[in-house]
C-alpha cells in the first residue's frame, strides 16, 4: 500500500518485491545515462517526500554486458557502489550472468546441513535419512533454480557431489555406484530434477496457472502436423548466457513431450504423467 505509487513517472523498468526495489534499463547513449539518473533522482525524492528513506549503504549498481560503459550513478549526495555480484532474494547474481557463485553458496549450505544431520541423528535408517535429506538439504540445492540453473559442467558436478555424499550416507553397500544408489533410493540426479522443474514451470506458465504473461518467455511455434498443440519456437542465441536461459533451454525437451502429457489441465496430473513418461 505504501509503495504502490513509487514507479509513477519512472521511465526505466522498476521491479518491486516487498521492501526490495530494483531499477533496470538499457544504457547505450548519454541520453540513456541521463534517463537512468533522472529515475534515481525521482526515487530518492519520493523516499524523502514520504519519509521512507532508502538505506543507501545497501543500494548498489551492477553492470551487465561486454560493452557496458559502467557509468557511476548517485542517489542524493551518495555515489552508488558498483559491484560485480549481488544477492537478490536469496540468489547471487553475477555480472557475467553465470551461476558459479550461487552454486558454491548452495553447496556450502547443503553440505553444512548434511553434516548437521550426520552429527545429530544416531539412526542410519535409509527411510529416515532420505526424508531428512529431501526436507532439509536438497531444497538448498534447488531453491529458485529456474533462475540460476548452471550450464557449466564444473558447476553441475559441484552440485551433484552433495547428493553423492548424501547417498553414501544412506546406503550401506559401499561397492554400489552412484547410479545404483540413486535407483535404490528412488532418486534422480539433480540435473534430471532441474529439467523436470523447468518443464513443470513451463506448464504452469503456458496453462496460465501463474500470474506471468507467457509471451514474456515463449513464442508459440504454431500449428503443424508433427508434435503436440503447445509447441514452442526456439530463437537463435549468440551467447551461452542466452542459449541456456530458462525460456531457451527448455524448448527442445518440451517440444518432444507427447500430447498425452501436454493435455493435462492441472499440475499434479502433469507431474504424474511426466514422471511416467
VENMO-V35194 format. One record per residue. N is the residue number from 1. RES is the residue in three letters. NEAR is the number of other C-alpha atoms within 8 Angstrom. Layout:
BEGIN
n,res,near
N,RES,NEAR
N,RES,NEAR
END
This chain:
BEGIN
n,res,near
1,UNK,3
2,UNK,4
3,UNK,5
4,UNK,6
5,UNK,6
6,UNK,7
7,UNK,8
8,UNK,5
9,UNK,5
10,UNK,9
11,UNK,7
12,UNK,10
13,UNK,8
14,UNK,10
15,UNK,8
16,UNK,8
17,UNK,6
18,UNK,5
19,UNK,5
20,UNK,6
21,UNK,9
22,UNK,7
23,UNK,8
24,UNK,8
25,UNK,7
26,UNK,5
27,UNK,8
28,UNK,8
29,UNK,6
30,UNK,6
31,UNK,6
32,UNK,10
33,UNK,11
34,UNK,8
35,UNK,10
36,UNK,12
37,UNK,10
38,UNK,8
39,UNK,11
40,UNK,10
41,UNK,10
42,UNK,10
43,UNK,10
44,UNK,12
45,UNK,8
46,UNK,9
47,UNK,11
48,UNK,9
49,UNK,7
50,UNK,6
51,UNK,6
52,UNK,7
53,UNK,7
54,UNK,7
55,UNK,6
56,UNK,8
57,UNK,5
58,UNK,5
59,UNK,9
60,UNK,9
61,UNK,9
62,UNK,10
63,UNK,10
64,UNK,8
65,UNK,7
66,UNK,4
67,UNK,4
68,UNK,9
69,UNK,5
70,UNK,5
71,UNK,5
72,UNK,7
73,UNK,8
74,UNK,10
75,UNK,11
76,UNK,6
77,UNK,5
78,UNK,7
79,UNK,8
80,UNK,12
81,UNK,7
82,UNK,9
83,UNK,9
84,UNK,8
85,UNK,9
86,UNK,9
87,UNK,8
88,UNK,7
89,UNK,4
90,UNK,5
91,UNK,9
92,UNK,11
93,UNK,12
94,UNK,11
95,UNK,11
96,UNK,6
97,UNK,8
98,UNK,11
99,UNK,13
100,UNK,8
101,UNK,9
102,UNK,11
103,UNK,13
104,UNK,9
105,UNK,8
106,UNK,11
107,UNK,13
108,UNK,8
109,UNK,9
110,UNK,13
111,UNK,10
112,UNK,8
113,UNK,10
114,UNK,11
115,UNK,8
116,UNK,8
117,UNK,9
118,UNK,8
119,UNK,7
120,UNK,6
121,UNK,7
122,UNK,6
123,UNK,5
124,UNK,9
125,UNK,7
126,UNK,8
127,UNK,6
128,UNK,9
129,UNK,10
130,UNK,10
131,UNK,8
132,UNK,10
133,UNK,11
134,UNK,9
135,UNK,8
136,UNK,9
137,UNK,13
138,UNK,11
139,UNK,9
140,UNK,11
141,UNK,12
142,UNK,8
143,UNK,6
144,UNK,7
145,UNK,9
146,UNK,9
147,UNK,6
148,UNK,10
149,UNK,8
150,UNK,11
151,UNK,7
152,UNK,6
153,UNK,7
154,UNK,6
155,UNK,12
156,UNK,11
157,UNK,8
158,UNK,11
159,UNK,13
160,UNK,11
161,UNK,8
162,UNK,11
163,UNK,10
164,UNK,9
165,UNK,8
166,UNK,10
167,UNK,11
168,UNK,10
169,UNK,8
170,UNK,11
171,UNK,9
172,UNK,6
173,UNK,5
174,UNK,6
175,UNK,4
176,UNK,8
177,UNK,6
178,UNK,8
179,UNK,7
180,UNK,8
181,UNK,12
182,UNK,12
183,UNK,9
184,UNK,7
185,UNK,7
186,UNK,6
187,UNK,7
188,UNK,8
189,UNK,8
190,UNK,9
191,UNK,8
192,UNK,8
193,UNK,9
194,UNK,12
195,UNK,9
196,UNK,8
197,UNK,9
198,UNK,11
199,UNK,10
200,UNK,11
201,UNK,8
202,UNK,9
203,UNK,10
204,UNK,11
205,UNK,13
206,UNK,8
207,UNK,7
208,UNK,10
209,UNK,7
210,UNK,6
211,UNK,6
212,UNK,7
213,UNK,8
214,UNK,9
215,UNK,6
216,UNK,6
217,UNK,7
218,UNK,9
219,UNK,8
220,UNK,8
221,UNK,8
222,UNK,7
223,UNK,5
224,UNK,5
225,UNK,4
226,UNK,4
227,UNK,11
228,UNK,10
229,UNK,7
230,UNK,9
231,UNK,11
232,UNK,12
233,UNK,9
234,UNK,8
235,UNK,5
236,UNK,5
237,UNK,7
238,UNK,6
239,UNK,6
240,UNK,7
241,UNK,8
242,UNK,9
243,UNK,11
244,UNK,9
245,UNK,8
246,UNK,9
247,UNK,8
248,UNK,11
249,UNK,9
250,UNK,12
251,UNK,11
252,UNK,8
253,UNK,7
254,UNK,10
255,UNK,11
256,UNK,7
257,UNK,10
258,UNK,8
259,UNK,9
260,UNK,7
261,UNK,11
262,UNK,12
263,UNK,6
264,UNK,9
265,UNK,7
266,UNK,6
267,UNK,10
268,UNK,6
269,UNK,9
270,UNK,13
271,UNK,9
272,UNK,8
273,UNK,10
274,UNK,8
275,UNK,6
276,UNK,5
277,UNK,5
END
